[in-house]
């Protein structure tokens, strides 16, 4: 397998894709280490939103892993195939942009803040934390099950919006809307406590 420090000019993409098709996770890691920053640039130029571009690259690597056996060296280069996967996903994201609802930065920051508190073992005010978590559970229970599940898949399981859409067999735009509305409901229910 080529060295991860190889430049794009010396990296053997065809061999790496064949290894991915054979289940070699290190091959995918080598592709990621060699190309991810360039692929992010391609996605960013198309979608013009960093978070969406990162989602596109993430989904692209899942596709590369799952579809590496479909690569045919007679039809083009391995590097070109990888870039076409990213480009196609980015273009699809732009086409679907009118239906997508993104979670605002304030909500994302609030959720990340809550997760950091939950993960921290030395919480100074454990009683207040337990009270807030109890209130959060009560607020979650008030949400429609579909919205609640989408929020839990996103913020507890760490699923992307696309993964949630697949799990719930729901359109991507609907999933994003449910998450946004659900987070707004949680924020209101918590009465100013950061969710």
C-alpha positions in Angstrom: 0.0 0.0 0.0 1.3 3.5 -0.8 2.6 5.6 2.1 0.1 8.0 3.5 2.7 10.8 3.1 2.7 10.2 -0.7 1.8 13.2 -2.8 -1.2 13.0 -5.1 1.3 12.6 -8.0 2.9 9.4 -6.6 -0.2 7.8 -4.8 -1.5 4.7 -6.5 -5.3 5.4 -6.5 -6.2 2.4 -8.5 -4.5 0.0 -6.1 -6.0 1.8 -3.1 -9.5 1.5 -4.6 -8.9 -2.2 -5.2 -7.8 -2.6 -1.6 -11.0 -0.8 -0.4 -13.1 -3.1 -2.5 -11.4 -6.0 -0.7 -12.2 -4.5 2.7 -8.9 -2.9 3.5 -9.8 0.0 5.8 -6.2 1.3 5.8 -6.5 1.9 2.0 -9.4 4.2 2.7 -7.4 5.9 5.4 -4.5 6.4 2.9 -6.9 7.9 0.4 -8.3 10.2 3.1 -4.9 11.3 4.2 -3.8 12.0 0.7 -6.9 13.7 -0.7 -9.3 14.9 2.0 -8.1 18.5 2.1 -8.3 18.8 -1.7 -11.7 17.1 -1.8 -13.0 19.5 0.8 -11.8 22.4 -1.4 -13.7 21.0 -4.3 -16.9 20.5 -2.3 -16.5 24.0 -0.7 -16.2 25.6 -4.1 -19.5 24.0 -5.2 -21.7 24.2 -2.0 -20.1 27.4 -0.5 -20.8 26.3 3.1 -18.1 24.7 5.1 -20.3 22.5 7.2 -22.2 21.2 4.1 -18.9 20.7 2.3 -17.6 18.6 5.3 -20.8 16.5 5.1 -20.3 16.0 1.4 -16.8 14.8 1.9 -17.9 12.5 4.7 -20.6 11.0 2.6 -18.2 10.8 -0.3 -15.8 8.6 1.7 -18.7 6.4 2.7 -19.6 6.0 -1.0 -16.0 5.4 -1.9 -15.8 2.6 0.7 -19.1 1.1 -0.3 -18.7 1.4 -4.1 -15.0 0.9 -4.6 -15.7 -2.4 -6.4 -17.6 -0.5 -9.1 -14.4 1.5 -10.1 -13.2 0.5 -13.5 -9.7 1.6 -14.4 -10.5 1.2 -18.1 -13.0 4.0 -17.8 -10.7 6.5 -16.1 -8.2 7.1 -13.4 -8.8 6.3 -9.7 -8.2 9.8 -8.7 -10.7 11.1 -11.2 -13.3 8.6 -10.0 -12.8 9.8 -6.4 -13.2 13.4 -7.4 -16.3 12.6 -9.4 -17.9 11.0 -6.3 -17.3 14.2 -4.4 -18.4 16.5 -7.2 -21.6 14.6 -7.8 -22.5 14.6 -4.1 -21.8 18.3 -3.9 -23.9 19.1 -7.0 -26.7 17.0 -5.5 -26.4 19.0 -2.3 -26.7 22.3 -4.2 -29.7 20.9 -6.2 -31.4 19.9 -3.0 -30.5 23.1 -1.3 -34.0 24.6 -1.6 -35.3 21.7 0.5 -32.6 21.7 3.0 -32.8 23.4 6.4 -29.6 23.8 8.3 -29.2 23.9 12.0 -28.1 27.4 13.0 -24.8 28.1 14.7 -26.4 29.1 17.9 -28.2 25.8 18.2 -25.1 23.8 17.3 -23.0 25.7 19.8 -25.7 25.1 22.5 -25.8 21.4 21.8 -22.0 21.1 21.8 -21.9 23.0 25.1 -24.4 20.6 26.6 -22.4 17.6 25.4 -19.2 19.0 26.8 -20.9 19.4 30.2 -22.3 15.9 30.1 -18.9 14.4 29.2 -17.1 16.3 31.9 -16.5 14.1 34.9 -15.9 16.9 37.4 -19.0 18.9 37.2 -18.9 21.5 40.0 -22.7 21.7 40.4 -23.9 18.1 39.9 -27.3 18.9 41.4 -28.0 21.7 38.9 -26.8 19.4 36.1 -29.1 16.6 37.2 -32.0 19.1 37.4 -31.3 20.4 33.9 -31.0 16.9 32.5 -34.3 16.0 34.1 -35.9 19.0 32.5 -34.3 18.1 29.2 -35.7 14.6 29.4 -39.2 16.1 30.2 -38.8 18.5 27.2 -37.7 15.6 24.9 -40.7 13.6 26.0 -43.0 16.4 24.8 -41.6 16.2 21.2 -43.3 14.2 18.5 -41.5 10.8 18.4 -40.1 11.4 14.8 -38.5 14.7 15.8 -37.2 13.4 19.1 -35.6 10.4 17.3 -34.0 12.6 14.7 -32.5 14.8 17.4 -31.3 11.8 19.4 -29.8 10.2 16.3 -28.0 13.5 15.5 -26.7 14.5 18.9 -26.4 11.3 20.8 -25.5 8.8 18.1 -23.6 11.4 16.0 -25.4 10.5 12.8 -25.2 12.9 9.8 -28.5 14.2 8.4 -28.2 11.7 5.5 -27.7 8.8 7.8 -30.8 9.8 9.8 -32.8 10.1 6.6 -31.7 6.5 5.7 -32.5 5.2 9.2 -35.9 6.8 9.3 -36.7 6.4 5.6 -37.6 10.1 5.5 -36.6 12.7 3.0 -33.4 14.6 3.9 -35.1 18.0 3.9 -37.8 16.7 6.3 -35.1 15.4 8.7 -33.3 18.7 8.8 -36.6 20.6 9.3 -37.6 18.3 12.1 -34.2 18.7 13.8 -34.4 22.5 13.6 -38.0 22.7 14.8 -37.3 20.2 17.5 -34.2 22.1 18.8 -36.3 25.3 18.8 -39.0 23.6 20.8 -36.3 22.2 23.3 -34.8 25.7 23.7 -38.2 27.2 24.4 -39.2 24.4 26.8 -35.9 24.7 28.7 -36.7 28.3 29.4 -33.3 29.8 28.4 -31.2 26.9 29.7 -28.6 26.0 27.0 -29.7 22.8 25.3 
